[in-house]
Amino acid sequence: MAAKLPKWTFLSNHAHVLVCLSAEPDLRLRDIADRVGITERAVFAIVGDLEEAGYLTRVREGRRNRYELHLEGHLRHPLEAPHTVGELLRALSINERLPLDS
């Protein structure tokens, strides 16, 4: 039985999907859904949102997708808008491979 998820978190599901893809760019949507605690359909919609907004690009590799994150994209809320996705992911120490100057 899976652990009960908290009623709220500091990051949105969109941020959680970015965190997952930052760590593993070729992660399957079903695996992201399991990690985030949402449906695969919700992950599909979120990936579409992130792609449409320019935060990532889907690259087809055989039968799988790999996702390229665009770390220079700024956060959307006015309070965080001066900061980039890359800064957020680095602050969370999600991926040591992230360049420092993006």
Beta strands, then each sheet from edge to edge (+ up, - down):
strand 1: 56-61
strand 2: 64-69
sheet 1: 1+ 2-
end
